């Protein structure tokens, strides 16, 4: 008969094996077992992190019946790593591997793993700037123009932003740029074009994430609107095959226009959506490329939390 110590040793050994080789649901189940926590206690600990996940969802996750996909669920996975005393990114890594195996058609340029790594880096960079995700502002309208160069690279993008403050004292906006794989964010220039000036800039080399403060010359009161323009000049990576925009909150109108150099025209373009970085892509729709203006666009009358983008194929 095994003693309590022997049971604990077996559970620990199974957890170590699962964390090395996965899959995600086996590692999660082994971690919960090794810590001796019923799912109700796990749910309680998550609530202390400000994350709401049902016991049924936790049960499905550890059985492999479902995988965490929505932003709130992915926040839960990061919290679980702390609650269950696991190495940083251990469950996230296994989840990334599971998702990539199940979706071999996902473009390699924006893999699930790269997006998840970028999301973790983004949280840290925003924390350095002491900026909440919405910054006290709601977006009413956002028109974004992306330029693709003759070498098929992402040259840069310009944003025309209209926002409304939902609290008093807001005097800045934190803009986010996620360059293509292989980019050099330290060489990306931030340009404040209208009604703003550049403040602190932070970047992370490995993921290509850059965040920049855009400072207003006024402090907005709750309900006041503000209009400003800014741009990122990049051109530091290789060939680009898509542009992706993530939204943490539902909001106003979003328009995306991609403009191609005359000597670098794609053979076809399409739009797509995702509920989150972990979710499968859906809503694929072919988009016509304007021959004269060499551009393609999409318009979302009212954005929802998730991801929207335009992809294109080269010859």
N, C-alpha and C positions, 0 to 999 in steps of 0.2 A: 504494500500500500504506500502510495506517495505521501510524503509530508507536505505541509503548507510551503516550506522552503523549496522542496523539489518542484512543486507546482509553479512557484514563482520563477524558478530557474528555467523551467521548460517554456513558460510564457515569454520570458525575456529573450531566450534563444530564438523562438519563433518570430518575435518582433524584429530582432536584428536581421534575420534571414529575409523577412518580408520587406523591410526597408531597403535592403540591397537590391532585391530582384522584383518586388511588387507581386501582383498588380496592386493598384491603389486600394481597392476595397479590402483585400486581404491584409494589407499593412494597417489600414484604419481599424479593422476588426481586432487585429493582434495588439495594437496600441491600447485600445479600449479595454481589452481583456487583461493586458499586463498591468494596467493601472487600477483594475478592479472597480471601474466606474459603471454603474447602470446608465442607460441612455438618458434617463430623467436628470441625473446629475450632470451629465455632459451638456444637456440643453441648458441647465441652470448656469453652468460656468460660462457658456457662450453668451447668455443674456447679460452677464456682467461685463462682457466686452462690447456690449451694444449690438450684438448680432442675434437675430431671431431666426431660429431654425426649428422645425417641428420634430418630435421624436420619430414620427413615421419617416420623414426624410432621412434622418440619421440612420435608421434601420435599413432603408433602401440602399444608402451609400455603402454601408459595411457588408451588405449582401451582394453588391454588384448589380442590383436591379436598376439603379440610376447612378449618374455621376453629377457632381456639383457643376453647374454651368452659369447660373445667373450671378451678377456682381455680388449680391448679398451672400450667396452660397460660397463664392470664392473667398470672400472675407472670412467666412466661417472656417474654411480649410486652413487659412493662415493662423487663425485664433486657435484651432485645434492643435496645431504644432506646439504652441506654448502650453496649452492646457494639459496635453498628454506628454509634455516634456520630451519632445522630439527635436532632432536637429532642424535648423532653419531650412526651409525649401524642400524638406524630405518628402512630404505628402504632395506638395505642389509639383515636384519633379515627376513623381509617379503618375499624377493626374495628367501632366503634359504628355508623358509617354503613351498613356492609354488613349488620349484624344488623337494623337498623331497616328497611332496604329489604326484607329477606327475611321479616320478621314484621310486616306492617302491622296485624295485629290486636292487637299488644301495647299495653296501655293507656298513654296519654300521661302519666299522672300518675307512673308509675314506669318511665320509659324506660330502655333499656339504657345509654344514655349517662349519664343521671343516676346510675344505680347504679354505673357504672364510675368516674365522677368522685368519688362518695362513698367508694368503696373506697380510692382513692388518698389522699383527705383523711384517712380513718380511720387509715391506716397512719402518716401524719405526726403526727396527734394522739396516738396511742398511743405513738409514739416520744418525744414531748415528756414524757409521763408515765412514760417508761422502763418500759412495761408490755408483756410478751409477749402474744401473741394469747390464750393460755389462762390466763395469770396464775398458773400453778401449781395451778389448780383444775379438777376435772372436775365437770360438772353431773350430778346424780342426778335432779333433778326441777325443773321450771320451770313455774309456773302464771302466765299473763299475762292481765290483764283490761284491755281497751281500751274507752274511752268515746267515743261519737260524740254531739256536741251537737245542739241544736235547729237550728243553722245548717248541719248536716251536716259540721261540722268535727271534727277529731281533738282532743277536749278533753284527753285525757291517758291514761296507762296505769299500771297498778300491777303489780309483779312480786313473786311469792313464790318464792324461790330456795333450793334445797337443793344444797350442793356438798360435794365431798370433796377434800382437799388431796392432791397426789401428790408434794409435796416439803415439807421442813421450813421454817418461818418465814413462811408466807403470812399476811398480815394485812390484805389488802384485795381488793376486786373492782372492776374498771372496767366500769361500765354504759354502754351505747351507746344513743342515741336518734337516729333519723333522721326528722325532721319531713316533712310533706307539702310539695310545691312551693309556694314563696311564704311559708314559715314564717319566724319570727324567733327563731332559737335563743337569742339573747341575752336574750329575754324568757321562755324556758322555765325553769320552776322545778324543781329537784331536791329530792325529799323523802326523807330517810332515815326509814323507818317503824319498823323493829324490828331490833335487834341490829347496828346499824351507824350511822355518822355520815358526813356529807358531807365529802369532802376537796377536792382540786383539781378544777376544772371547766374544760374547754376546748371551744370551739365554732368552727364555720366558717360564716359567713353565707350564702355562695352556695349551698352544698349542703344546708344545714340539718342538718348532722351535729353532735352534741354528745356528749362523753364526760365521765363523772364518776366520780371515785374514791369508793368506799364503804368506809370504814375500819372494821375490826373492833376490838373491845376486847381481842383476844387474838391470839396468834401460833399458828397451827395447825401441828401436826406431821403428817408424812406419814401418810395413812390416816384422819385425823380428819375428821368431818363438821361442817357448819355450816349454819344456817338463818337467813335474813335477808329483809327486805322493803324495797322502795323504790318510788318513783313519780316520774313526770315529768308536770308540769302544762303543757300546751301551749296549744291553742286559738288559735294565731296565724296559721293558714293558711286557705285556702278549703275548699270541699267536698272531702271525702275519699271515695275509692272503693275502697280496699283497705288491708289491713295486712299487711306482709311481715316475716318474721323469717328472718335468715340464720344458718347454723351452719357454723363453720369446721371443727368436729370432730364425729364421731359421739358420741353420749352417751345420757343417760337420757330420761325421759319429758318431753314438752312438751305443755301444754294451753293453747289460746288461746281466749278468750271475748271476743266483741265485743258491747257493749251499746249500744243506740240510744235516743235521746231519744224521748219519746212522739209528738212532732209531726214526727219525721224517721225514718220507717220505709222501708227499701228494698223494692223489689218482688221481688227475688230475691237469694240469696246462694250462693256456691260456694267451695270450697277448691281449691287448686292447689299444685303443686310445681315446682321447677326444680333441675337439677343445679348451675347457677351462673347469674349474671346474664346471661351470654351464651347460655345454652341455651334452647331453646323450652320453653314451659310444658306441663306434662303432668299427669296424675292429676286432671283436673278432675272435681269431684263436687258436685252440688247439695246444699245444706245447708238444713234446715228452720229457719225463724225462729220462735222461741217467741213467740206473740202476747202472752201475759200478762206474761212477763218481758222481752220485746223484746230478745232476745239470740240469738246463734248461736255455735257453738263447734266446735272440732276437737280431737282428741287423737292425738298421735303416741307410741305406747308406747316406742319407741326411735328417736330422731332420727338421721338420717344427714347427712353433710356436704352442704350445699346450701341451698335456700330452700323455705320453706313459708309459705302465707298464706291469707287469706280475702279475697275480693273481693265487691262488692255493686253492684247497679244501682239508680239512682234513677229515678223516673218521668220 
